[in-house]
């Protein structure tokens, strides 16, 4: 298979299967037929917001590198543009205006990972030397660009310029697909409770069979663990000790589980926990990924990952009615070059 960026692809990957320059991965499987299948699941006409408030989890207990959003007013004519009476500029005008800005860590709360969120060191050239690459062979420092050091990152200025871009793997490409189709909810919490459980293929398959769930090619799979609901209950003051011992997480080291992700044909994978998989993953000899499920999904298959979605109200509603499928509408921000994005997903049942 000829490709301008690689001569060999990772074992178990689908690089090139959707075209030499594909940057959507398995979103290509959400066809018009899959959208119609999602619409066919709407029988009650009821919608659920699947986003946490974007100021949750609260603090930095889950990730010391990500901070809660900060809101500030911008300026109008050099004055604070919040509760701003336009009569200050044009006497007699009755308008009172508010306009603001946000300092937003894009993966702080309910989010999508772009395909640039996790790449790997891999010898795509076949010369025996691994290089940093992403899905379908897009290269670090050629297609996915970042500053050379902290001094160039732009942390000191909010309004200067962008200093990084995910380029062809930016979240904006996902956004332009609209991300709408049929989703399937697997209710891990109903079977496993709220304790931390490392879930491999066998346990997942048993739950799928017990609930009569069918995952078909092009479905978006959502895993309910109850983790996000605990964040809501903590009210912005999360207890890291409690959280790190809470909720089901996938075992990214389980080769059968990774094979199921490949063979199921799922278009995207979502969970209401922190990383979909256990973080850190069970130990493994090096060289190996810290986040092996991220490597398998984002790097090898082009399967976007959604994290920290609020799924409990929807899960309870579906279980009470013996259902697992719904219409999902979940486009990220159309923000060119971003490696991730907040999202306000809507489930319609």
Secondary structure, 3 states (H helix, E strand, C coil): CCCCCCCCCCCCCCCCCCCCCCCCHHHHHCCHHHHHHHHCCCCCCCEEECECCCCCCCCCCCCCCCCCCEEEECEECCEECCCEEHHHCCCCCCCEECCEEEECCCCCCCEEECCCCCCEEECCCCCCCCEEECHHHCEECCCEECCCCHHHCCCCCCCCCCCCECHHHCHHHHHCCCCEEEEEEEEHHHHHCCECEEECHHHHHHHHHHCCCCCCCCCEEEEECCHHHHHHHHCCCCCHHHHCCECEEECCCCHHHHHHHHHHCCCEEEECCCCCECCCCCCCCCCCCCCHHHHHHHHHHCCEEEECECCHHHHHHHHHCCCCEEEEECCCCCCCCCCEEECCCEEEC
